Amino acid sequence: MKKIFLSLTLLLATMQLFAQDNGVEMADQLRKDGKIYVVVTCIVIILVGLLAYLFSIDKRLKKIEKENTAKK
């Protein structure tokens, strides 16, 4: 019963957010000026950098694990 009540409460709380209709003025202005592409490019560069970093860590970790299992 508590789970149902909590779910309904959270659902009603989020319904208020959908009722607000204030457009994102900053994004509209950036889109109008053509600067949104700069923002998207920066985000993509950051994400690609993070992914490359994670893959390099994964590669090094696999190498260490392989060396560790070979010693046993």
N, C-alpha and C positions, 0 to 999 in steps of 0.2 A: 504494500500500500504506500509505503514511503517513497519507493522508486517511482511509482506512477505520479504521485503528487509532485515530486521533484521534477520529473520530466515535463509535466504540464506547466509548472511554474517557469521553468527555463524556456519552454516554447512560447509562453505568453510574453516573457521578457524580450525575446528576440523579435517578436511580431512588431513591437514598437519601433525597432530599427528599420523595418521595411516600410513603415508608414511615413518615414521622413523622406522628403523628395528634394534634397538640396544637392544639385549637381556638383561635380568636382570641378570647380572653377580653375584650379591650378592646372589640371591636366588639359582642360579645354584651351587655356591660354598657351600652354606649351605646344599643343598640337597646332594651334593657329600660327604660332611663330616658327614652327618647324623644329623646335628644340627637343621635342619628345623623342626624336630619333637619336639624339645625343644621349639622353637618359637611358633609352633601351640598349644602346650600344655599350654604355658603361656597365649596365647590369649584366649583359651577356659576357663581357670580358671578365668581370669578377667571377661569374659562375663557371666559366671555362677554366679560369685559373684555379678555383677551388677543386673542380673535378680533376684537373691534371695533378694537383697536389695530392688528392686522395688516392688516385691511381698509383702515383709514385710511392706513396707510403705502403699501399697494398703490395706492390711489387717487391719492395724491400722486406716487408714482413714475411712474404712467402719464401723469399730467399733465406731469411734467418731461420724460419721453421724447417725448411728443407735441410739446412746445415745441422740444425739441432737434432733432427730425427736420424740423420746419417751417422752422428756421433754415437748414438745409443746402440 
